[in-house]
Amino acid sequence: MRIFSADMDCAAFFNAIAAGDETAFELFFEQTRVRVYTLAYRWTKSVFAAEEITQDVFISVWTGRRHLAAVKDAESYFSTIIYNKIYRHLRKEASKARVLQLSSRTADKSSNETEETIYINDGERFINKALEHLSPKKRLIYHLSRKEGKSYDEIAAALRLSPHTVKSHLAHALKFIRNYMKDNILSILWLMALLFVGKK
């Protein structure tokens, strides 16, 4: 995914912003904000969310300006910030939806359903932990595929990647998650043991 136009010197922008040049930051903002907003809106389908993500992206650039001079690939670095902001927003919104769904359930549900919910939540927590170790792009591809049910072709078109690349990233993410769960199986069993002890 390209964020900048071909005629922009990203490194020059970053070096100037790293030195505290507010004019450079304002110019950088003006030249890239539409692209950031468009990408954010494409995935959130919300004007408010897109504006919020766009604002957060540039706040991150400015507040982290001291590190920009050391960045080797400005475009990739900026893309990573955007991917992170979009991913966190999507995950947060998904969490809200789950909370609303759980809160709408009646209080007389069976204990088996409660236990199942706990297992699901614990498993999801471990998956989220595993996802934190992946690159922003792999996390976003995983979310779009597993949470939103998008096809390889849909993800590839949106992220400007080949379907093969999307498939490869997703396969790597799933393999990493499986290995992470396997490595942490003792922690999962410990949580389950606490649950059963609490029932006695």
JOTA-V80778 format. One record per residue. RES is the residue in three letters. SS is DSSP state (A for helix, B for strand, O for the rest). PSI is psi in degrees with one decimal (NA if undefined). Layout:
# JOTA-V80778
RES;SS;PSI / RES;SS;PSI
This chain:
# JOTA-V80778
MET;O;120.5 / ARG;O;134.6 / ILE;O;-31.3 / PHE;O;157.1 / SER;O;157.9 / ALA;O;-25.5 / ASP;O;8.5 / MET;O;138.3 / ASP;O;92.4 / CYS;A;-42.6 / ALA;A;-38.0 / ALA;A;-42.1 / PHE;A;-49.1 / PHE;A;-40.9 / ASN;A;-39.6 / ALA;A;-41.9 / ILE;A;-37.9 / ALA;A;-29.7 / ALA;O;0.9 / GLY;O;18.7 / ASP;O;102.7 / GLU;A;-33.3 / THR;A;-41.4 / ALA;A;-40.4 / PHE;A;-42.5 / GLU;A;-40.0 / LEU;A;-41.9 / PHE;A;-43.1 / PHE;A;-47.5 / GLU;A;-35.3 / GLN;A;-15.5 / THR;A;-11.8 / ARG;A;-36.0 / VAL;A;-41.3 / ARG;A;-42.2 / VAL;A;-47.1 / TYR;A;-44.3 / THR;A;-43.9 / LEU;A;-43.7 / ALA;A;-42.3 / TYR;A;-34.8 / ARG;A;-36.5 / TRP;A;-26.5 / THR;A;-23.6 / LYS;O;29.1 / SER;O;125.3 / VAL;A;-44.7 / PHE;A;-46.7 / ALA;A;-41.5 / ALA;A;-40.9 / GLU;A;-40.8 / GLU;A;-44.5 / ILE;A;-43.2 / THR;A;-44.9 / GLN;A;-44.3 / ASP;A;-36.9 / VAL;A;-48.6 / PHE;A;-26.6 / ILE;A;-42.1 / SER;A;-40.0 / VAL;A;-46.4 / TRP;A;-44.8 / THR;A;-24.2 / GLY;O;22.5 / ARG;A;-26.2 / ARG;A;-23.0 / HIS;A;-10.2 / LEU;A;-32.6 / ALA;A;-25.4 / ALA;A;-3.6 / VAL;O;128.3 / LYS;O;-35.9 / ASP;O;94.5 / ALA;A;-42.4 / GLU;A;-44.8 / SER;A;-39.9 / TYR;A;-45.2 / PHE;A;-39.6 / SER;A;-39.5 / THR;A;-41.1 / ILE;A;-45.0 / ILE;A;-46.1 / TYR;A;-44.2 / ASN;A;-45.0 / LYS;A;-44.0 / ILE;A;-44.6 / TYR;A;-46.0 / ARG;A;-38.7 / HIS;A;-46.8 / LEU;A;-41.1 / ARG;A;-38.9 / LYS;A;-43.7 / GLU;A;-36.5 / ALA;A;-38.7 / SER;A;-41.4 / LYS;A;-41.6 / ALA;A;-40.2 / ARG;A;-38.9 / VAL;A;-44.2 / LEU;A;-39.1 / GLN;A;-43.2 / LEU;A;-39.0 / SER;A;-20.4 / SER;O;-10.0 / ARG;O;147.9 / THR;O;160.1 / ALA;O;-13.0 / ASP;O;23.3 / LYS;O;153.3 / SER;O;158.7 / SER;A;-28.7 / ASN;A;-40.7 / GLU;A;-38.2 / THR;A;-43.8 / GLU;A;-41.6 / GLU;A;-40.3 / THR;A;-40.3 / ILE;A;-43.1 / TYR;A;-44.1 / ILE;A;-45.5 / ASN;A;-39.9 / ASP;A;-43.4 / GLY;A;-40.9 / GLU;A;-35.9 / ARG;A;-40.8 / PHE;A;-37.2 / ILE;A;-42.9 / ASN;A;-36.7 / LYS;A;-42.0 / ALA;A;-41.0 / LEU;A;-28.9 / GLU;O;-21.0 / HIS;O;-5.6 / LEU;O;165.8 / SER;O;155.3 / PRO;A;-38.1 / LYS;A;-43.7 / LYS;A;-38.2 / ARG;A;-43.6 / LEU;A;-42.5 / ILE;A;-41.7 / TYR;A;-45.5 / HIS;A;-46.9 / LEU;A;-35.3 / SER;A;-51.3 / ARG;A;-31.6 / LYS;A;-36.6 / GLU;O;-5.8 / GLY;O;25.4 / LYS;O;148.5 / SER;O;168.5 / TYR;A;-43.5 / ASP;A;-40.0 / GLU;A;-44.3 / ILE;A;-42.9 / ALA;A;-42.6 / ALA;A;-40.4 / ALA;A;-38.6 / LEU;A;0.9 / ARG;O;47.5 / LEU;O;167.2 / SER;O;150.0 / PRO;A;-35.3 / HIS;A;-41.3 / THR;A;-42.3 / VAL;A;-46.7 / LYS;A;-40.6 / SER;A;-44.7 / HIS;A;-43.2 / LEU;A;-41.6 / ALA;A;-41.1 / HIS;A;-42.2 / ALA;A;-43.8 / LEU;A;-39.4 / LYS;A;-42.7 / PHE;A;-43.2 / ILE;A;-43.4 / ARG;A;-44.5 / ASN;A;-37.1 / TYR;A;-44.3 / MET;A;-40.0 / LYS;A;-42.5 / ASP;A;-25.3 / ASN;O;20.3 / ILE;A;-32.7 / LEU;A;-38.2 / SER;A;-39.3 / ILE;A;-44.6 / LEU;A;-34.3 / TRP;A;-40.7 / LEU;A;-41.1 / MET;A;-38.8 / ALA;A;-40.8 / LEU;A;-37.8 / LEU;A;-46.9 / PHE;A;-34.1 / VAL;A;-39.3 / GLY;A;-24.2 / LYS;A;-23.4 / LYS;O;NA
